[in-house]
């Protein structure tokens, strides 16, 4: 008996994998947009805080500390983007292998 095309389950599985990949790309793009926006804001805030002759040095120090904390968050998000890229690559590779298997069975 010869195998005739992919089953509905196989097609559904491949479609699900494709959706996962698209979701990962969307997540990565959202994270990048967020990072760009926050980095611009942090640069602006630092430039505004720098030249100000502060009467309240404690408040000034708190604001700089908050900016530093946000910059740490940016570093973490960039690492997350790296992990997302790895997940995308693995998922795409697995999907290619499955598609080849399905095609070879035809």
ZAMARGU-4260 file (C-alpha; in steps of 0.2 Angstrom, whole numbers, plus 5000, padded with zeros to 4 digits):
<rodrens>
0) 5000/5000/5000 | 5007/5017/4995 | 5006/5032/5006 | 4995/5045/4999 | 4999/5063/5005
5) 4999/5070/5023 | 4985/5066/5035 | 4974/5079/5043 | 4984/5077/5059 | 5001/5080/5050
10) 4994/5095/5042 | 4987/5102/5058 | 5004/5098/5067 | 5014/5108/5053 | 5002/5122/5054
15) 5003/5123/5073 | 5022/5123/5071 | 5021/5137/5059 | 5010/5147/5071 | 5023/5144/5085
20) 5037/5151/5074 | 5026/5166/5069 | 5022/5169/5087 | 5040/5169/5092 | 5045/5181/5078
25) 5031/5193/5084 | 5037/5191/5102 | 5055/5195/5097 | 5049/5210/5087 | 5039/5217/5101
30) 5053/5215/5113 | 5065/5224/5101 | 5052/5239/5099 | 5051/5240/5118 | 5070/5240/5120
35) 5072/5254/5107 | 5059/5265/5116 | 5066/5262/5133 | 5084/5265/5128 | 5079/5282/5120
40) 5069/5287/5136 | 5084/5282/5147 | 5096/5292/5136 | 5084/5307/5137 | 5082/5306/5156
45) 5100/5304/5159 | 5104/5320/5148 | 5090/5329/5158 | 5097/5324/5175 | 5115/5327/5171
50) 5117/5346/5169 | 5104/5350/5182 | 5110/5359/5197 | 5101/5348/5210 | 5095/5354/5226
55) 5089/5337/5231 | 5104/5326/5228 | 5095/5311/5236 | 5081/5312/5224 | 5094/5314/5210
60) 5103/5299/5215 | 5087/5289/5216 | 5082/5294/5199 | 5099/5288/5192 | 5097/5272/5202
65) 5080/5269/5194 | 5088/5272/5177 | 5102/5260/5180 | 5089/5247/5186 | 5080/5249/5169
70) 5096/5247/5160 | 5099/5231/5168 | 5081/5225/5163 | 5086/5230/5145 | 5101/5218/5146
75) 5090/5204/5152 | 5078/5207/5138 | 5092/5206/5126 | 5097/5189/5133 | 5078/5184/5131
80) 5079/5189/5113 | 5094/5178/5111 | 5084/5163/5118 | 5069/5167/5107 | 5081/5167/5092
85) 5087/5149/5098 | 5069/5143/5100 | 5065/5150/5083 | 5080/5141/5075 | 5076/5124/5084
90) 5057/5125/5079 | 5061/5129/5061 | 5074/5115/5060 | 5062/5102/5068 | 5048/5108/5056
95) 5060/5106/5041 | 5064/5088/5047 | 5046/5084/5049 | 5041/5091/5032 | 5055/5080/5024
100) 5049/5065/5033 | 5032/5068/5028 | 5037/5071/5010 | 5048/5056/5009 | 5033/5045/5014
105) 5023/5050/5000
</rodrens>
